[in-house]
Each structure stands twice: as C-alpha cells, then as structure tokens.
Amino acid sequence: MKGYDVIVIGSGSGMNIVEEALGQGMSVALVDKGPLGGTCPNLGCIPSKMLIFAADRIAEIQEAKKLGIAAEIKNVDFGFIMERMRKFVRENQQHMRQGLSRARNLDFFEGEGHFTGEYTIEVNGEEIKGDKIFIASGSRPLVPPIKGLDSVDFLTNETVLQLKERPESLIVIGGGYIAVEYGHFFAAMGTRVTILEMADRLVLAEEPEISELLKKELSRRLDVYTGVQAEAVEGNGRGVTVIVNDLKAGTKKEFTAQGVLVAVGRRSNADRLAVEQTGVEVDQRGFIRVNEYLETTKKDIFVVGDANGQQMFTHLANREAVLAADNAIHGSRIKMDYGAAPHAVYSHPQIASVGLTEEAARKAHRVLVGRAKYSDVAKGEAMMEENTFAKAVVEADTGKILGFHIIGPYAPILIQEVINAMASGGNIDQIQNGLHIHPALPELILRTLSNLENP
C-alpha cells in the first residue's frame, strides 16, 4: 500500500490544498471521479453564468423601451450560446489535465474513491494511505421523491447544460437560486417558463421584501407559483404534466410543458465515500460534521466545500480550503468565520447579500434598519430603476454592519465595499468616511446607511 503525506478527495476547491501541500514538498495523492475541476467550472458557477450573461443582454434590450429606445431582437442562437459554454468547459478541463501531468510529487487517481479504513482509501482497485486527508467531494442535485419523476427524462442543473435545442416550454420545480437563475435564462431564450415553489416565497435565504420584488419582476416574463407542492409527474407523449397541491387552497392543479427541470437543492456526496469506515460523523442531511477549524470528528481528516454543508458557494469553499490547509499543514488554529460571507443570485434583477437578515439579527442584537431605492440616487434615477433597492441591518449601539442586502442591477458588484468593510471591522464609518463618486451607483450604499432608523 502506497502512503502519502496528503490525500485530497476532489479537484474543485481541493486543488488549493494540493498546491499548498506540493509547495511544502509533501507527497500528494489527488482522488477525483470527475469532472476534473469540480462543480464550479464544469456544472455550476462558470457555465451557468456564461449562459445568463447572454440572457441579461436580451432582458436589457427588451426593457430598453422604458428609456425611449425601440429595439428588436431578430434571432437568438440557442445552439451557439450553449456550445460556446461547453467549448469553454472542455478547454478548461484540458488545461487542468495538462497542469496535473506536469506536477511533481503528485499522483492523480481518476476514479471514485471510498474509505476502507481510518486513513485508507480504495480507488480503481488500489488502496492508498494518507497521513492527512482532505475531503472536498462536493455535492450533487437533490432529487425529491415525487411520484413518477423517475419515469420521465427530467433535467437538473447539470444535465441542462447538454441541451442542444431550446425547449418550447419548461416547468421548474423549486424556487431557490438555481431555479430563478435558469428561469431567467430560459425565459430570455424564448421558452415559456413556469416556476413551482412549495414555500410561500422564492429564494428563502433572502429578505422577504427581496423575495417579494423578485417574484413580481420575474412574473413579468414567466409564470411563478408559490405555495404549491409537486406531488406527481406524468409523461404525456408530447412532454410532461406536473400535478401539484395548492397548499393554501387545498386543491389540485396541473401544469404541462415540454420538459421539467428539478432544482430543489443539493445533497452531499459523502455517502459515496463510505466515511463510516473512518469514524467521521455526518449530520441528518448527510453532510460531514466539522468544527470551526474544519476538522472532522477524526483527527487529521478535514472537510471543505459543499461536503460539509456550511455555505455552499465556491468562494467560501476556496477560503475553507486555504484555511484547512493552513491548520493541517502548518499547525495553525484559525477559525473559519462566516460572518461576512457573501453570496449572489444572478436572476433578473440580480441579488446580493452579506451577513445577517433583519430577522436573524434581531435575535441577538438591537438593530437599526436602513432602506433606499436605486432611484433615490442620481444614477439609479437615470436608469429608471423605480423598484429595486438596498437594505442595511446595523447594530444600534456600535454602528457595526450586521447585514446588507441588494436587489437590482450590478448588485454583486455594489455590495463588495460593504463586504470589505465588514471583513475589516464592520463599522458604518468605514464606508461613510470614504468619498463616493457622484453620480454613480455606489451612492446607493451611502444613502441606505444614511436612512438608518429603528423600525
């Protein structure tokens, strides 16, 4: 049995650990079943945003009439848009494979590994042992137990990337960020889209007023139903029929479309690793338990990214990987802090959030809340952004920013100065003391903070 200083399972955020270990002269085994590079560049962030960028341009053209511009979209080449994305994914994989082949002290085991003992892993019939093991095995689409779903050729956020032809109509089961992002994309492509969400609002992690505005804006371009639970799926020869229970009315409804996309969440890949062989504990959802140092219940086994179920975003997985490598390889004791962990939803309009919601903040703090519309600042008024807005949640006694939430154009860009302020202390003075260009959209941040009050 060959032994290594470090074994890394997963080539997404796990590559940060591989690079650090190799840089320290350690022997490393990388175990990965593919696709090489993990979810983000192959099945998630990158390909989806390449598609959505085209959708954003279409939506902007369609909305230009409010500015007095009469524009017409003559053709949308769905095949070109999809193939451009797939070509990028293929080329990225090739570059990564070439890089692995040139790395010294690295053995790449391309296959699905599973634990056979506390620190031993079997992959492709071969057992290897590691002094330190890092699990970055990611997650996969959660497929709910809906009657008849397995009898139809349903799509997920992964298989949808292989579409060659645009569906004329599509039902999306789910109302989270994947659902609303792909809802936006397909609506822009010309597909008739219906979103079915069991909860009473979309994107549950966001502020209620953001969810409300998102539903209102999406409903201009597609059909959105909340409070409906999908109970059965039936093939009808020409497509699929989804039978739902209206949770408020207690009645049944049917929706029919050419295809159905299931986007109800993600599940851990830990079940495929046989982690029970190691003494590593998992939670009720199947995610591997970690402490604040990202170490599992078994010494020298660490978990980063989706596999630990903390916050499932690539930027956080990469930060976790750097921190876990520092703790394990250099003996540091650095805690992972999610207090200023941001995320974005690339719907139309876009959403960006960092920190606590107002509801969560009120449980432990006395808070002030500030709100401002885009149209409250000159640039937003010029853009005729009448409904989009920002919201700040601030600790009343200290001025510390506890949370900030934006829905509107360029939200993921605008929120960055708030993220930076929160990461370096978090007081509103750090933003208000800096000069902001006029007229420019970042003035929205200032206006929001100047409107703080005790609601």
Secondary structure, 3 states (H helix, E strand, C coil): CEEEEEEEECCCCHHHHHHHHHHCCCCEEEEECCCCCCHHHHCCHHHHHHHHHHHHHHHHHHHHHHHCCCCCCCCCCHHHHHHHHHHHHHHHHHHHHHHHHHCCCEEEEECCCEECCCCEEEECCEEEEEEEEEECCCEEECCCCCECHHHCCCECCCHHHHCCCCCCEEEEECCCHHHHHHHHHHHHHCCEEEEEECCCCCCCCCCHHHHHHHHHHHCCCCEEEECEEEEEEEECCCCEEEEEEECCCCEEEEEEECEEEECCCEEECHHHCCHHHCCCCECCCCCECCCCCCECCCCCEEECHHHHCCCCCHHHHHHHHHHHHHHHHHCCCCCCCCCCCEEEECCCCCEEEEECCHHHHHCCCCEEEEEEEHHHCHHHHHCCCCCCEEEEEEECCCCEEEEEEEECCCHHHHCHHHHHHHHCCCECHHHHCCCCCCCCCCHHHHHHHHCCECC
